[in-house]
Amino acid sequence: MKKILIAEDNDSNYLLMTYILKGHYEFSHATNGQEAVLKALAERPDMVLMDLKMPVMDGLEATRQIKSQMPNLPVLAVTANAFDNDRQRAMDAGCCDFISKPVNAAECLKIIAKYI
C-alpha cells in the first residue's frame, strides 16, 4: 500500500485526512514543517500532503527543502488559502497540485490518484 506523509498542525484537519485516506493509503503525521522534512527524508513516503501554514517552518519552506533532496516526490499543498497567488507560491515552492480546505473527500482522493 502506498504511504502518504500528512504535514498538518491542526488535529481536527489531520483526523479528517486520516478518515479520507483510511483503507486507501498508509499514512504518517508531521505536526510542523521541520518535522515534515525530517520524516519525508527518513520514511520515503510516496506523497506528502503539505499544510502551508504551520509552526516552526511553514509548508512552503518545508516543500522547498524536501524537493531539493527528493525532486520526484509529489507534494500536494493543502490549505485554506485558495487565492491564485497562494496557489502560485505553492507551485513555485515545488508543489505539484493544490487541495483547498475544507477538503472534499472525493476530490482529494481523485487528485492524489493522479500522482501515485
C-alpha positions, -999 to 999 in steps of 0.1 A, spaced: 0 0 0 13 35 -9 22 57 20 14 94 25 30 118 49 4 143 62 20 175 74 -7 192 94 -6 210 127 -43 211 134 -56 179 150 -91 181 135 -77 186 100 -53 157 105 -82 135 117 -103 144 86 -74 135 63 -69 101 81 -106 94 76 -104 102 39 -72 81 34 -80 52 56 -84 20 36 -68 36 6 -33 45 18 -10 41 48 -1 74 64 21 91 89 20 125 106 42 156 110 30 185 131 52 212 117 73 219 86 107 209 101 93 176 113 78 171 78 112 175 62 128 150 86 101 124 82 100 127 45 137 120 43 136 92 68 104 75 57 105 80 20 67 83 15 50 81 -19 35 116 -14 33 145 11 1 164 18 15 197 30 -4 223 50 11 257 41 7 274 75 25 255 102 47 264 132 85 261 133 88 260 95 60 268 71 49 244 44 64 264 15 99 262 30 94 226 40 84 218 4 115 235 -10 137 215 14 120 182 6 121 188 -31 158 197 -30 165 162 -17 137 143 -33 128 161 -65 104 134 -78 83 132 -46 48 146 -52 39 173 -27 3 185 -26 -5 218 -9 -35 216 14 -46 250 26 -75 273 34 -56 300 14 -72 293 -20 -63 326 -38 -44 324 -71 -13 340 -56 -13 313 -28 -16 286 -55 13 301 -75 35 304 -44 28 267 -36 37 257 -72 68 279 -71 79 261 -39 76 227 -57 41 215 -50 25 196 -79 -11 204 -71 -34 222 -46 -62 210 -24 -84 237 -8 -98 234 27 -124 224 37 -113 192 20 -138 173 -2 -130 136 2 -138 125 -33 -119 154 -49 -89 148 -25 -87 111 -35 -90 119 -72 -61 144 -70 -39 120 -50 -46 92 -75 -33 114 -103 2 114 -87 6 80 -70 
